[in-house]
Amino acid sequence: MEHSTSHKWAAEFIGTFWLTFGGCGAAVLAAAFPNLGIGFVGVSLAFGLTVLTGAYAFGGISGGHFNPAVSVGLVVAGRFNASELIGYIVWQVLGAIAGAGVLYLIATGKPGADLGAFATNGFGEHSLGGYGLTSALLIETVLTAIFLIVILGTTSKRNPAGFGGLAIGLCLTLIHLIAIPVTGTSVNPARSTGPAIFAPSYALSQLWVFWVAPIVGAIIGALIYKLLLTQSADEPHPTLARE
């Protein structure tokens, strides 16, 4: 069944809302909670679970991208129509802003609320581990490239149907376990944009890194998969959570 453009946009909006609200919500509301904080492992799981659940909920409608870099990579790999790219990116970013906005209203709903960095991404003095610009660019590029390779590989028709969302969610969890100390983990320009709007001013000044590096990484990952890892029998499939 072919879904209308408006249905696809709605699915991308809600899915990206859920990724931002769920993942960043875990970081802002639960990670540092006294005596019960879930820590960065819990935050990593939260991001992975949002993508896993979102892929199965919305993958059959829009493909379950929830990430401008993923959409760009899928275009490069020939899995997604370039004419739909701008619309997807716009609604992904709007979904992330809405998710961050609702989270901000909740997080500021108690006296003396301290939002800290509000789950933003950063480098230099705004990196949890003090990592600089070069480290941030490299890790975001490399991890997004791997993320695209996993997405393309697990949704290939060579693999059993229905497991793509699980593998992709677990991959995003692992990515966060690696990168949280370096950048707070983006690999998703929309996820970075939403919180940056409500965070201290430095977040917007550093936001360019978390657009450029993930998109470059997605293109690299798509090219690696397309040129080196595909077989002639590997036909494109538009949905991340195959049915």
C-alpha positions as CSV (number, residue, x, y, z in Angstrom):
1,M,0.0,0.0,0.0
2,E,1.4,3.4,-1.0
3,H,0.9,6.0,1.7
4,S,0.2,9.7,0.9
5,T,2.9,12.3,1.3
6,S,1.1,13.8,4.3
7,H,1.0,10.4,6.0
8,K,4.7,10.0,5.5
9,W,5.4,13.4,6.8
10,A,3.2,12.8,9.9
11,A,5.0,9.5,10.6
12,E,8.4,11.2,10.3
13,F,7.3,14.1,12.6
14,I,5.9,11.8,15.3
15,G,8.8,9.3,15.0
16,T,11.4,12.1,15.4
17,F,9.4,13.7,18.2
18,W,9.5,10.3,20.0
19,L,13.2,9.9,19.4
20,T,14.0,13.4,20.7
21,F,11.6,13.4,23.6
22,G,12.4,9.8,24.7
23,G,16.2,9.9,24.3
24,C,16.8,13.4,25.5
25,G,14.1,13.0,28.1
26,A,16.1,10.1,29.6
27,A,19.2,12.4,29.7
28,V,17.4,15.4,31.1
29,L,14.9,13.8,33.5
30,A,16.4,10.5,34.6
31,A,20.1,10.3,34.1
32,A,21.1,12.5,37.0
33,F,18.1,11.8,39.3
34,P,19.4,11.4,42.9
35,N,20.1,7.8,43.8
36,L,18.1,6.5,40.9
37,G,20.0,8.0,37.9
38,I,20.1,5.7,34.9
39,G,23.5,7.1,33.8
40,F,24.8,7.2,30.2
41,V,24.1,3.5,29.8
42,G,20.4,4.1,30.4
43,V,20.4,7.1,28.1
44,S,22.1,5.0,25.4
45,L,19.3,2.4,25.8
46,A,16.7,5.0,25.7
47,F,17.8,6.3,22.3
48,G,18.1,2.8,20.9
49,L,14.6,1.9,22.2
50,T,13.0,5.0,20.6
51,V,14.4,4.1,17.2
52,L,13.5,0.4,17.7
53,T,9.9,1.1,18.7
54,G,9.5,4.0,16.2
55,A,10.8,1.8,13.3
56,Y,8.2,-0.8,13.9
57,A,5.4,1.7,14.5
58,F,6.1,4.0,11.5
59,G,8.4,2.1,9.2
60,G,5.6,0.7,7.1
61,I,4.4,4.3,6.5
62,S,7.4,6.4,5.9
63,G,10.4,4.1,6.1
64,G,11.1,5.2,9.7
65,H,14.1,7.5,9.0
66,F,13.6,10.1,11.8
67,N,17.0,11.5,10.9
68,P,18.0,13.9,8.0
69,A,21.4,12.1,7.7
70,V,19.7,8.7,7.2
71,S,17.4,10.2,4.6
72,V,20.4,11.7,2.7
73,G,22.2,8.4,2.9
74,L,19.3,6.4,1.6
75,V,19.0,8.7,-1.4
76,V,22.7,8.2,-2.1
77,A,22.3,4.4,-1.8
78,G,19.3,4.5,-4.2
79,R,16.8,3.4,-1.5
80,F,14.9,6.7,-1.3
81,N,13.5,9.1,-3.8
82,A,15.4,12.4,-3.8
83,S,12.3,14.3,-4.6
84,E,10.9,13.5,-1.1
85,L,14.1,14.4,0.7
86,I,13.4,18.1,1.6
87,G,9.9,17.3,2.9
88,Y,11.3,14.5,5.1
89,I,14.0,16.7,6.5
90,V,11.6,19.6,7.3
91,W,9.2,17.4,9.2
92,Q,12.0,15.6,11.0
93,V,13.4,18.8,12.3
94,L,9.9,20.1,13.2
95,G,9.3,16.8,15.1
96,A,12.6,17.2,17.0
97,I,11.8,20.8,17.9
98,A,8.4,19.8,19.2
99,G,9.8,16.9,21.2
100,A,12.5,19.2,22.8
101,G,9.8,21.9,23.4
102,V,7.5,19.5,25.3
103,L,10.5,18.2,27.2
104,Y,11.6,21.7,28.1
105,L,8.1,22.5,29.5
106,I,8.2,19.4,31.6
107,A,11.8,19.9,32.8
108,T,11.1,23.4,33.9
109,G,8.0,22.5,35.8
110,K,9.6,22.4,39.2
111,P,11.1,25.2,41.3
112,G,14.8,25.8,40.7
113,A,15.0,23.4,37.8
114,D,18.6,23.0,36.5
115,L,18.6,21.9,32.9
116,G,22.4,21.9,32.5
117,A,23.2,21.4,28.8
118,F,19.6,20.1,28.1
119,A,20.9,17.0,26.3
120,T,22.7,19.1,23.7
121,N,25.7,18.0,21.7
122,G,29.0,19.8,21.9
123,F,32.8,19.7,21.7
124,G,35.7,21.4,23.5
125,E,34.6,22.7,26.9
126,H,31.1,21.5,26.1
127,S,32.2,17.8,25.6
128,L,31.7,15.6,28.7
129,G,35.2,14.3,28.2
130,G,36.7,17.6,27.0
131,Y,37.2,16.3,23.4
132,G,38.0,18.9,20.7
133,L,36.6,19.7,17.3
134,T,38.6,17.1,15.4
135,S,37.5,14.3,17.7
136,A,33.9,15.4,17.4
137,L,34.0,15.6,13.6
138,L,35.7,12.2,13.3
139,I,33.5,10.3,15.7
140,E,30.3,11.7,14.3
141,T,31.3,11.0,10.8
142,V,32.6,7.4,11.4
143,L,29.6,6.4,13.6
144,T,27.1,7.7,11.2
145,A,28.8,5.9,8.3
146,I,28.6,2.6,10.3
147,F,24.9,3.4,11.2
148,L,24.1,3.7,7.5
149,I,25.8,0.5,6.6
150,V,23.9,-1.3,9.3
151,I,20.6,0.2,8.2
152,L,21.2,-0.7,4.5
153,G,22.5,-4.2,5.4
154,T,19.8,-5.2,7.8
155,T,17.0,-4.0,5.6
156,S,18.4,-5.7,2.5
157,K,16.1,-8.4,1.0
158,R,18.9,-10.8,1.5
159,N,18.1,-10.8,5.2
160,P,15.1,-12.2,7.1
161,A,12.2,-9.7,7.1
162,G,11.1,-8.0,10.4
163,F,14.5,-7.8,12.2
164,G,15.8,-4.5,10.8
165,G,14.3,-2.3,13.5
166,L,15.8,-4.5,16.2
167,A,19.3,-4.4,14.7
168,I,19.1,-0.6,14.0
169,G,17.9,0.1,17.6
170,L,20.8,-1.9,19.0
171,C,23.3,-0.2,16.7
172,L,22.1,3.2,17.9
173,T,22.5,2.1,21.5
174,L,26.1,1.0,20.9
175,I,26.8,4.3,19.1
176,H,25.7,6.2,22.1
177,L,27.8,4.0,24.4
178,I,30.8,5.0,22.4
179,A,30.2,8.6,21.7
180,I,28.4,10.1,24.7
181,P,31.7,11.0,26.4
182,V,32.9,12.8,23.2
183,T,30.0,14.7,21.9
184,G,26.9,13.6,23.8
185,T,26.2,11.6,20.6
186,S,24.3,13.1,17.7
187,V,24.5,11.1,14.4
188,N,21.3,12.9,13.8
189,P,21.0,16.6,12.8
190,A,17.4,16.9,13.8
191,R,18.0,15.4,17.3
192,S,20.7,18.0,17.8
193,T,18.7,20.9,16.5
194,G,15.7,20.5,18.8
195,P,17.4,20.7,22.1
196,A,19.9,23.4,20.9
197,I,17.0,25.8,20.5
198,F,16.1,25.6,24.2
199,A,19.7,25.2,25.5
200,P,22.5,27.7,26.3
201,S,23.6,29.8,23.3
202,Y,26.8,27.7,22.7
203,A,24.6,24.8,21.4
204,L,23.5,26.8,18.4
205,S,27.0,28.0,17.7
206,Q,28.3,24.5,17.6
207,L,25.3,23.0,15.8
208,W,27.0,23.1,12.4
209,V,29.2,20.2,13.4
210,F,26.2,18.0,14.1
211,W,24.8,18.7,10.7
212,V,28.0,18.5,8.6
213,A,29.6,15.4,10.2
214,P,26.5,13.1,10.2
215,I,25.5,14.0,6.7
216,V,29.1,13.4,5.4
217,G,29.2,10.2,7.4
218,A,25.9,9.0,5.9
219,I,27.1,9.7,2.4
220,I,30.3,7.8,3.1
221,G,28.4,4.9,4.6
222,A,26.0,4.7,1.7
223,L,28.8,4.8,-0.9
224,I,30.7,2.0,1.0
225,Y,27.6,-0.2,1.1
226,K,26.6,0.6,-2.5
227,L,30.0,0.2,-4.1
228,L,31.6,-2.5,-2.0
229,L,29.0,-4.5,-0.1
230,T,26.0,-4.9,-2.4
231,Q,25.2,-7.7,-4.7
232,S,23.2,-7.6,-7.9
233,A,20.4,-9.5,-6.2
234,D,20.1,-7.0,-3.4
235,E,17.1,-5.0,-4.5
236,P,16.1,-1.7,-2.7
237,H,13.5,-1.9,0.0
238,P,12.0,1.4,1.2
239,T,11.1,0.4,4.7
240,L,13.5,0.2,7.7
241,A,11.2,-2.2,9.6
242,R,10.4,-4.7,6.9
243,E,7.1,-6.6,7.2
